[in-house]
Amino acid sequence: MDIKDYMENVGRAARAASRETAKASTAAKNAALLAMAQAIRDGSAGLLAANAEDLAEARANGLDAAMIDRLTLTAKGVESIAQGLEQVAALPDPVGEMTDMKRRPSGIQVGKMRVPLGVVGIIYEARPNVTADAAALCLKSGNAAILRGGKEAIRANQAIAACVRAGLKAAGLPETAVQVIETTDRAAVGELVAMPQYVDVIVPRGGKGLIERISREAKVPVIKHLDGNCHVYVDAAADPAKALKIVENAKTQRLGTCNTAESLLIARPVAVALAPTLCAMLTAKGVEIRGCAETQALVTNAKPASDEDYYTEYLAAIISVKIVADVGEAIEHINKYSSAHTESIVTEDYSHAMRFLREVDSSSVMVNASTRFADGFEYGLGAEIGISTDKFHARGPVGLEGLTSQKWIVLGDGEVRA
Amino acid sequence: MDIKDYMENVGRAARAASRETAKASTAAKNAALLAMAQAIRDGSAGLLAANAEDLAEARANGLDAAMIDRLTLTAKGVESIAQGLEQVAALPDPVGEMTDMKRRPSGIQVGKMRVPLGVVGIIYEARPNVTADAAALCLKSGNAAILRGGKEAIRANQAIAACVRAGLKAAGLPETAVQVIETTDRAAVGELVAMPQYVDVIVPRGGKGLIERISREAKVPVIKHLDGNCHVYVDAAADPAKALKIVENAKTQRLGTCNTAESLLIARPVAVALAPTLCAMLTAKGVEIRGCAETQALVTNAKPASDEDYYTEYLAAIISVKIVADVGEAIEHINKYSSAHTESIVTEDYSHAMRFLREVDSSSVMVNASTRFADGFEYGLGAEIGISTDKFHARGPVGLEGLTSQKWIVLGDGEVRA
């Protein structure tokens, strides 16, 4: 197979299909999503068999347990893929929404219309459910999609792709509206991210290494999700009970998610009162404390934190702790060390809350809430294609709206420019 | 001068300044803009002297008349620069605006806050007024700016830069919030577009060659403005009087602007009635007609149009004309040949208007209005940093809002995730 030719064909077909998906009716898009869900349910046995082959090969190749876990499909997992498609069908259609229409002195009315981006390329690791999720979000937002999943999941991905195509066909939409790349050759990724004539945006879903590589090579915009080095700042005016609850939830509810807190900042005036309590709670939950000198003086089991610690997304039962003078130093520390994902202040002070909200330069900034809320479902987006740690185009959880743009529309009655 | 070191220092200073501009009060930003305007007026003589030196060198180097024209500052031009700064001061401050706050089932309130992009790099040709315009828009939107103007305008640009710094200083803002690059070495541009750690977005303002080169080299997002190959489609249900008025204005009000119509499409059912009238009007205005075979049969002085003509932004007294079957063929033609800048349909038919609005994939789509309205001022943005022909982040005229992003904010009362 000539990869360049193959990808050129995939790209050209996607661009053509994107003209159809852009103008597809809400009814047609929803019909396709529901038909996909039905095809997934009907094809469950075949899907599980394909996945079993992938798993056998993965085990033979000695893949680690975490990867095997992500790769594994169960009957329940297949049902949840089908339900995910139905949930996207139930979301409002963002395409065509007209907003902000204003009459201008010239007589024209000017406003905006929400439109698809065009062709979205999604590159992800060996998680077969992403194939259906990503297809659904791209289609609902009126985009064509080119999906490239991890090579370990190639058989399950192709089986899901067949169900997706069946759904598109049943609804009278082009089957090329969602294409799952059939080759496992890595060169296909290099081509995909360098075809601005066919691809409007790339969404990489996976580890930092994958995302950095794609950002480096891409000739098209990338919706990037890098680290989640999230902070909770316990202000001098914090309610101690809320602080305890929020720190506990933010750090320990799940250790391995990107919105898990990795660093705890405590205002000096309440450090003596709160640092020991907060750290004792974390220690009791099995979390290792790495603190500054002041933290170590207050918390006997605290190990020393290096500068590197404050930059680190542990994704593990470790937290860095620092005593800071006030909300100003907390903001300064966060804007230096954080990965601009999600930060929360615990405070009852209005001015401190407003200053934190305004000055912390992260994609989600919270007052008196757990960082764990930074999530498309929790925010009411209905679904999420990823969480952007960039500022351009979309920040934070990206749902259907993040896969669209707005064009200007002008409604006139024969006006001309003077 | 080591260009790499120099640009590294400029970038680092801009990043630091951007933290200050992001949190600057509306009052401080406006005070800086008004002080800049005053400094420009007070420094008028010096500015004109610097410009005279630039002009003398430009003439000695044999620059063409159009470039000399763009480079030339007059006393009136200086006053209009000062007024431009005052107009930006009068615009509403977009930074900090909180919108879409919604209460979620968990109890948290989720919404968005508008925030600056950070550091904006602007690369432009030899038009000294852009130095002040760009500085004003970046500052008002809370960004730091790095400006790189054409080398022919270096003395005037540095004189304006001194006024900008004086204004910043008077308002207590860092003078590094707007830096005008002091070297004319082209390597500085290469460095500027490849410092993602310091620069968040590049806005090139200039010819297609400049923009293509920058897009190729850039390692940061670029707000691109390529061609304006704009269309007027006269539908079968067009009001002939509106058609005549709109085609005349769109093509002939100004020949050299990006929102000037370059191509006229006419629906076949009205071609016999309207093509001769429309083309006679254009011919009378000195516009050369290049048409398809059907156009040539109806319009005796029409020259043949090649496929290349339909792709061309003439920026001259030439128009391409094509007879199409209906609104469907018009949309198809436009989505193939246009540069996705601005297109207008002339029609009294509701369904045709709605279909055109929805399916034409351009940054501005109009009904019964001249393409010449595609402009930040006409749209009510108050000012314009450029017109984006991209879909990502911003489409069409880009004002203050296009220089900002939205972060998520969460207001809680101790909520944690279940």
Interface residues (C-beta under 8 A of the other chain):
Chain A: R19 A22 K23 G96 K102 R104 S106 I108 V110 M113 V115 L117 G118 D200 V201 P221 D239 A241 K242 K245 I246 E248 N249 A250 Q253 N335 S344 L357 R358 E359 D361 S362 S363 S364 V365 M366 V367 N368 A369 S370 R372 F373 A374 E378 Y379 G380 K391 F392 H393 R395 G396 P397 S405 Q406 K407 W408 I409 V410 L411 G412 D413 G414 E415 V416 R417
Chain B: R19 A22 K23 G96 K102 R104 S106 I108 V110 M113 V115 L117 G118 D200 V201 P221 D239 A241 K242 K245 I246 E248 N249 A250 Q253 N335 S344 L357 R358 E359 D361 S362 S363 S364 V365 M366 V367 N368 A369 S370 R372 F373 A374 E378 Y379 G380 K391 F392 H393 R395 G396 P397 S405 Q406 K407 W408 I409 V410 L411 G412 D413 G414 E415 V416 R417
